[in-house]
């Protein structure tokens, strides 16, 4: 089944509801970065959360970046997504190894540690919107939940999961997000809080084979659930030789001159897809002459 993000309308619930299946995208991310199971779980959760956020974008050119900077061994994660459902991920230290918890669960919090979560939304305005919060748990879902409440003043529930087998194969990945609308009645809030405390975790739902619709129907039992929109999700990097060349042209002249005279060329690797771009001494000289 292809990766998809879905938005829902739930009978009698004044909230925006989203769910995502991100298994194939997380698998591709793991392959590209040769990521450990812990790094895959951490970055996979961040990917799913960011993917659901793109359902709130209005224009095709809108983009969202989610950046985690932390003092844990993973050091940082960057997720870049656009309104077309394309997502890419950079994991600063993808090969970290963290033993499983005594419960047998992945120890994502120890991989993250303390730090910050920054969300940047490029909505085509003069300046992008930027929100920044401290990491509260390192479990990713709780950190995104805190971000929405503290930075966007939107009470939300974010639940995420990445299911990995003993061979480090991603067998499921996804999550859901519930965002309360303004003037949401207290009884609705109490109902949602009660249901969240009663239901299985996202990982348990995925182990049972639930898709996005089944997940939301399970959360809001005995209420009619309507699909409002569905968007395909794909791991896709938009790097190119032209974009890399443009980045080189923005270097300081002294640094570029050093690359020409001392390094006799350059090899640039994209952090999101590991594609390599080689520039000869002559090509760097042409770039230098243009900016000069």
C-alpha positions as CSV (number, residue, x, y, z in Angstrom):
1,X,0.0,0.0,0.0
2,X,1.4,3.4,-1.0
3,X,2.1,6.0,1.6
4,X,-0.7,8.5,2.2
5,X,-1.8,11.3,4.4
6,X,-5.5,11.6,5.1
7,X,-7.6,14.3,6.7
8,X,-10.9,13.5,8.3
9,X,-14.2,15.0,9.6
10,X,-15.6,13.2,12.7
11,X,-19.2,13.5,13.6
12,X,-19.7,15.9,16.6
13,X,-16.0,16.6,17.0
14,X,-14.8,20.2,16.5
15,X,-11.3,19.3,15.5
16,X,-9.0,18.7,12.6
17,X,-8.0,15.1,12.4
18,X,-5.2,13.6,10.3
19,X,-3.6,10.2,9.9
20,X,-0.6,9.0,7.9
21,X,0.9,5.8,6.6
22,X,4.6,6.5,6.0
23,X,6.2,3.0,5.9
24,X,7.7,3.2,2.4
25,X,9.1,6.7,3.0
26,X,10.7,5.6,6.2
27,X,12.1,2.5,4.6
28,X,13.7,4.7,1.9
29,X,15.1,7.1,4.5
30,X,16.6,4.1,6.4
31,X,18.2,2.8,3.2
32,X,19.7,6.1,2.1
33,X,21.2,6.9,5.5
34,X,22.0,3.3,6.5
35,X,20.3,4.2,9.7
36,X,20.2,2.1,12.9
37,X,16.9,1.0,14.3
38,X,16.9,3.8,16.9
39,X,17.8,6.5,14.4
40,X,15.1,5.1,12.0
41,X,12.5,5.2,14.7
42,X,13.4,8.8,15.8
43,X,13.6,10.2,12.3
44,X,10.6,8.2,11.1
45,X,8.4,9.7,13.8
46,X,9.6,13.2,12.9
47,X,8.9,12.4,9.2
48,X,5.3,11.3,10.0
49,X,4.5,14.3,12.2
50,X,5.8,16.8,9.5
51,X,4.0,14.9,6.8
52,X,0.6,15.4,8.6
53,X,1.4,19.1,8.9
54,X,1.5,19.6,5.1
55,X,-2.2,18.9,5.0
56,X,-2.7,22.4,6.5
57,X,-0.8,24.0,3.6
58,X,-2.9,25.9,1.1
59,X,-0.6,26.6,-1.9
60,X,1.4,24.1,-4.1
61,X,4.6,26.1,-3.4
62,X,4.3,26.0,0.4
63,X,7.0,24.1,2.4
64,X,7.6,23.0,6.0
65,X,10.9,22.3,7.7
66,X,11.1,20.6,11.1
67,X,14.5,20.7,12.7
68,X,15.6,18.9,15.9
69,X,18.9,20.0,17.4
70,X,19.8,18.0,20.5
71,X,22.6,16.9,22.8
72,X,21.8,13.2,22.4
73,X,24.0,10.9,20.3
74,X,21.8,11.4,17.2
75,X,22.7,15.2,17.4
76,X,19.9,16.3,15.1
77,X,17.2,15.6,12.5
78,X,15.9,17.7,9.7
79,X,12.7,16.9,7.8
80,X,11.8,19.0,4.8
81,X,8.3,18.5,3.2
82,X,6.2,20.4,0.6
83,X,2.6,20.7,-0.3
84,X,2.9,18.1,-3.0
85,X,3.6,15.3,-0.5
86,X,7.3,15.1,-1.1
87,X,9.5,14.6,2.0
88,X,13.2,14.2,2.7
89,X,15.2,13.7,5.8
90,X,18.7,14.5,7.1
91,X,19.9,12.5,10.2
92,X,23.1,14.0,11.7
93,X,24.3,10.7,13.2
94,X,22.3,7.9,11.6
95,X,24.3,4.9,12.8
96,X,24.0,5.4,16.5
97,X,23.3,2.4,18.6
98,X,21.0,2.6,21.7
99,X,20.1,-0.6,23.5
100,X,16.4,-1.4,23.8
101,X,14.5,-0.5,27.0
102,X,13.8,-3.3,29.5
103,X,10.3,-3.3,28.1
104,X,11.8,-4.2,24.7
105,X,10.8,-0.8,23.2
106,X,13.1,1.5,21.2
107,X,14.8,4.1,23.4
108,X,14.2,7.2,21.2
109,X,14.3,9.6,24.1
110,X,17.9,8.6,24.9
111,X,18.9,9.2,21.3
112,X,17.5,12.7,21.4
113,X,18.3,14.0,24.9
114,X,17.7,17.7,25.4
115,X,17.5,20.4,22.7
116,X,15.1,22.3,20.6
117,X,12.4,21.7,18.0
118,X,12.1,24.4,15.3
119,X,9.4,24.6,12.7
120,X,9.8,26.8,9.6
121,X,6.8,27.4,7.3
122,X,7.5,29.0,3.9
123,X,4.1,30.1,2.8
124,X,5.2,32.4,0.0
125,X,5.2,35.5,2.2
126,X,8.0,38.0,2.6
127,X,9.3,36.1,5.6
128,X,8.7,32.5,6.6
129,X,7.0,31.7,9.9
130,X,9.3,30.2,12.5
131,X,8.4,28.6,15.8
132,X,10.8,27.2,18.3
133,X,10.3,25.2,21.5
134,X,12.4,23.2,23.9
135,X,12.3,19.4,23.6
136,X,10.2,18.2,26.5
137,X,10.7,14.4,26.3
138,X,12.6,13.4,23.2
139,X,9.8,10.9,22.3
140,X,9.0,13.2,19.2
141,X,5.2,12.9,19.5
142,X,5.1,14.7,22.8
143,X,7.5,17.3,21.5
144,X,5.3,18.1,18.5
145,X,2.3,18.2,20.8
146,X,4.1,20.8,23.0
147,X,5.1,22.8,19.9
148,X,1.5,23.2,18.7
149,X,0.3,24.3,22.1
150,X,3.2,26.6,22.9
151,X,4.1,28.1,19.5
152,X,0.8,27.9,17.5
153,X,-1.6,28.0,20.5
154,X,-3.4,25.0,19.1
155,X,-4.2,22.3,21.6
156,X,-3.3,19.0,19.9
157,X,-2.8,15.3,20.3
158,X,0.1,13.8,18.3
159,X,0.7,10.1,18.3
160,X,3.4,8.4,16.3
161,X,5.0,5.0,15.8
162,X,7.6,3.1,13.8
163,X,7.5,-0.7,14.0
164,X,10.8,-2.5,13.3
165,X,11.3,-6.2,13.3
166,X,14.4,-8.2,14.6
167,X,16.1,-7.8,11.2
168,X,15.8,-4.0,11.5
169,X,13.2,-3.9,8.7
170,X,10.5,-1.3,9.0
171,X,7.2,-3.2,8.9
172,X,5.0,-0.2,9.7
173,X,5.2,3.5,10.3
174,X,2.6,6.2,10.8
175,X,0.5,8.1,13.3
176,X,-2.4,10.5,13.9
177,X,-2.9,14.1,14.9
178,X,-6.0,15.7,16.4
179,X,-6.1,19.5,16.6
180,X,-8.9,21.2,18.5
181,X,-10.7,24.1,16.7
182,X,-11.4,27.4,18.4
183,X,-14.4,27.3,20.8
184,X,-14.2,23.5,21.0
185,X,-16.7,22.6,23.9
186,X,-15.3,21.2,27.1
187,X,-17.3,18.0,26.8
188,X,-15.6,17.3,23.4
189,X,-12.2,17.9,25.0
190,X,-13.0,15.6,27.9
191,X,-14.3,12.9,25.4
192,X,-11.0,13.1,23.4
193,X,-8.9,12.9,26.5
194,X,-10.8,9.9,27.8
195,X,-10.5,8.1,24.4
196,X,-6.8,8.8,24.1
197,X,-6.3,7.3,27.6
198,X,-8.2,4.2,26.7
199,X,-7.0,3.2,23.2
200,X,-4.0,1.3,22.0
201,X,-0.7,2.9,21.0
202,X,-0.1,3.7,17.3
203,X,2.4,0.8,17.2
204,X,-0.2,-1.6,18.5
205,X,-2.8,-0.3,16.0
206,X,-0.3,-0.8,13.2
207,X,0.5,-4.3,14.4
208,X,-3.2,-5.1,14.0
209,X,-2.9,-3.9,10.4
210,X,-5.1,-0.8,10.8
211,X,-5.0,1.8,8.0
212,X,-5.6,5.5,8.5
213,X,-9.4,5.3,8.3
214,X,-9.6,2.3,10.6
215,X,-7.3,4.0,13.1
216,X,-9.5,7.1,13.2
217,X,-12.7,5.0,13.4
218,X,-11.2,3.1,16.3
219,X,-10.3,6.4,18.2
220,X,-13.7,7.9,17.7
221,X,-15.8,4.7,18.1
222,X,-19.5,4.9,17.3
223,X,-19.1,8.2,15.4
224,X,-19.3,8.7,11.7
225,X,-15.9,9.4,10.1
226,X,-15.7,11.1,6.7
227,X,-12.5,11.3,4.6
228,X,-12.0,14.9,3.5
229,X,-8.8,14.7,1.5
230,X,-6.0,12.3,0.8
231,X,-2.5,13.1,-0.4
232,X,0.2,10.6,-1.6
233,X,3.5,10.8,0.4
234,X,6.8,10.2,-1.3
235,X,10.4,10.3,-0.2
236,X,11.9,12.6,-2.8
237,X,14.9,14.8,-2.8
238,X,14.9,17.8,-5.1
239,X,18.7,18.4,-5.2
240,X,20.4,19.0,-8.6
241,X,23.7,20.0,-10.0
242,X,22.4,23.5,-10.7
243,X,21.2,23.9,-7.1
244,X,24.6,22.7,-5.7
245,X,26.4,25.0,-8.1
246,X,24.3,27.9,-6.8
247,X,25.2,26.9,-3.2
248,X,28.9,26.9,-4.1
249,X,28.6,30.4,-5.7
250,X,27.4,31.7,-2.3
251,X,30.6,30.7,-0.5
252,X,33.1,33.3,0.5
253,X,35.5,34.1,-2.3
254,X,38.5,33.1,-0.2
255,X,37.0,29.7,0.6
256,X,36.2,29.1,-3.1
257,X,39.7,30.2,-4.1
258,X,41.1,27.8,-1.6
259,X,39.1,24.9,-3.1
260,X,40.5,25.8,-6.5
261,X,44.2,26.3,-5.6
262,X,44.6,23.7,-2.9
263,X,41.9,21.1,-3.3
264,X,41.9,21.2,-7.1
265,X,38.2,20.6,-7.2
266,X,35.3,19.6,-5.0
267,X,32.9,16.8,-4.2
268,X,29.6,17.8,-2.6
269,X,27.3,15.2,-1.1
270,X,23.6,15.9,-0.5
271,X,22.7,15.3,3.1
272,X,19.1,14.2,2.2
273,X,19.8,11.6,-0.5
274,X,23.6,11.0,-0.5
275,X,23.9,12.0,-4.2
276,X,27.4,13.1,-5.0
277,X,28.3,16.0,-7.3
278,X,31.9,16.5,-8.5
279,X,33.2,19.9,-9.7
280,X,36.6,20.1,-11.4
281,X,39.1,22.8,-10.8
282,X,38.1,24.4,-14.1
283,X,34.4,24.3,-13.2
284,X,35.1,26.0,-9.9
285,X,37.2,28.6,-11.6
286,X,34.2,29.4,-13.9
287,X,32.0,29.8,-10.8
288,X,34.6,32.0,-9.2
289,X,34.9,34.2,-12.3
290,X,31.1,34.7,-12.4
291,X,30.8,35.9,-8.9
292,X,34.0,38.0,-9.2
